[in-house]
């Protein structure tokens, strides 16, 4: 099953399909991307996406002239994907971040690993690490993915992110076992809000407002709710 932020490498036929549906002014950038061997990123599916298709996207580096970004959204067949991985682990991106962030992020990664938590990264930091191109700017966020399997992991991860967010521009999502994702800051705030507060949960196929309890019920130790 594919998830948002997964990385996919296309076959020759997949690239032919991408080029056939892309705007003319994006072809040169896409060709350079293909020739460099960089992956596409899985994005949220459109309503009319066929079961045999995957929605993907390419985000080119900000233009030096005006900071504008060329983004290309497309869809390919499952058979057009030669290789796929989950989002880039944070440890694989540490050398790509500015020096001012590196020590703090390395400490976060080590503390997360020590707590049995694996953090992944997406957005500008991941793209810079994957391509070597200049994506990260002074105003950039560090978009992280936390994938807890239990309530204990969730609460430990949220506390860890909140602590390190005091010194780093951390953002990102908690991804639950069923694939739905919620901004970690929004989820943490919901735990301190009035009963019945809902959060915006993003899945591959849809976005919906749900109660946090619905998401917590997908964790391994969900019996604590009973």
N, C-alpha and C positions, 0 to 999 in steps of 0.2 A: 504494500500500500504506500502510495506517495504521500508526502506531507509538504506543507508550505516550507520554503527555505531549503528543501533538498537540492542537491547539486546533480546535474545530469550532463553527460557528454554524448553528443549526437553522432549518429552514423552519417555517412556521405548522403544517403537519401534524406535523412533528417535535415541536414543543412540545405539540401535542395528545396525541401518543403518550406523551410524558414525564409529562404531568399525569395521564393515565389510569392509569398504573401507580404513581404516587407516593403516599406516605402522606398522609393528609388534613392532618396538622400541618405538612407541608412545602410545601403549595400556595402559601401567601402568599409565602414566600421565593422559590420558583421563579418566581412571577409577577413579582416585583420584578426578579429576575435577567433574565428574558425582556424586560421592558420597558426595562431599561437597555442591552440589546444585548450582554451579555457572553457569552463562549463557554463551552461545556462542555469537559471534558478527556477525551481517550481513555484508557481504562484497560485492564487485562489482561482478555482475553475469558474467559467461562465455557466449560466443556466443551461445553455444548449450544448455543452461539451459532451461528446459521445463517450461511452464507456471505454472505448479503445483509444482515447486521446488523453493527452496530458497538457495542461496550460503551463507555459514557460515564459520567461522574460529575460531580457538583456538590459543591463543598466551601464551605459558608457560613462567614463570619467567626466566630471564637470569641465566645461570648456573654460580655458584660461581667460578668454576675452570677457565673458559675461557671467560665468558660473552656471550657465544653462546645462541641462543634462538630456542627452538623447536616450530615450527608453523605447524598447521594441518589445511588444507583447505578441505572442503567437501561440500556436498549438501544434503539437506533433503527435504522431501515432506512437503507441507503446513500442512498436517494433523499430521505431526510429532512434531509440535510446540505446546506446552501446554500453553505458556504464552509469551507475547512480550511487551516490553516497548521501548520508545525512549532512546537515549543515556543518561547517568547518569547526572542529573543536577549538576552544579558546587558546589552548596551548600552541596551536599551529599558527596563531595570528600575532603572538607577542612581539615578534621581530618587526612587524609591519606598523606598529602604533608609534606615535611620537614618544620621544624619550621621557617626557614629563609624565606619561601614563604608564610607562613600561614596568617600573618597579611595583606600583600599586596593583596593576593587573596581574603581574606574576604572583604577588602575594594572595590576591583573590583566588587565582587558579589553584594555588597550593592548598589554601584553606578549604576550598571546595572539594578538591581531591581527597584531602584528609577526612572530610565528612562523608565521603562516598558519593559525592555529587559531581556529575559531569556537566560542564558548561560549554555551550557552543556559541558561535558568533555569526551574525549575518549583517547585512547592510554595508556601509562604507568601509568598516574595518575589515570585514571578510573579503570584500572585493579587492581591496588594496593588497591583502595577503595573497590572494589567489592569482592576481594578475601583475602585481608590481607597478600598477598605474597609480596616479595620484588621486585618491578619493577622499581621504581624511582631511578635514579642514578644522580650523580652530573651533568652529561652532558645531562640529560633528558630535553625535552621540555614539556611545559604545553599545550596540544592540546585542543583547545576550539572550540565549535560550536556556531555561532551566527545565529539565524533564524529571520531575519527582515521581517515584513509584509508591511512596507512602506519605501519610500526613506528616510524619516526623521529618522526612526529607524536605517536604514542601516548606514547613515552618523554619527549618534550619537554613534552607536556601534563601527564603525571603529575608530573614534576619541578616544573613551574610551580605546580600545585595544592598539592603538598606544601609548597613554599616559602611560599606565601601563606596556607596553613592555619595557620602559626605565629602569624598575627596576626588571622585571620578564621575564623569558625565554618563552614568549608567542608565540604560533604558532596556527595553526588550520584553519578553513574554515568558510566562509559565506554560509549558505544553503538557497537557494531561494525557494519561495513557490512551484515551480514545481519540487523540489527535486534536482536540479543541485547545485553543490557546487564548490566554488572557494577559493583558499587560500586567506585569508583576506589581507595578505601583498601584494600579487600579484594584487589583485583588487584595493587596495589603490594606488599602484604605477601606475596602468593603468589610473586612473583618472587624474594623473599628466603628462601622456605621450601624444604623438602625436595622433590626431584623427585616428581611424582605428586600434589602438592597440587591440590585442585580448588577452584573458586570457584562461587558461585551465580549462574547466568546466567538473566536474566529476558527472555523473549520475549513477544510479544503473546498467543501461544496457550498457552505453557507455561513452567514454571520447572524447571531441572535443574542438577545439579552437573556441571561439565565441567572438563577440564584447560585451563589458559590457552593452551596450544599450539593447541588446537582453535579458539579465538577469533582468535589471531594469524594463523592460516592464511587468514582472510578478508580480511586487509589486502593492499594492492596489492603490497607488496614481500615477500610471503610466501615467495619463493624462498630467503630467508636461512635458512629451516628445513631446506632440502634439503642 
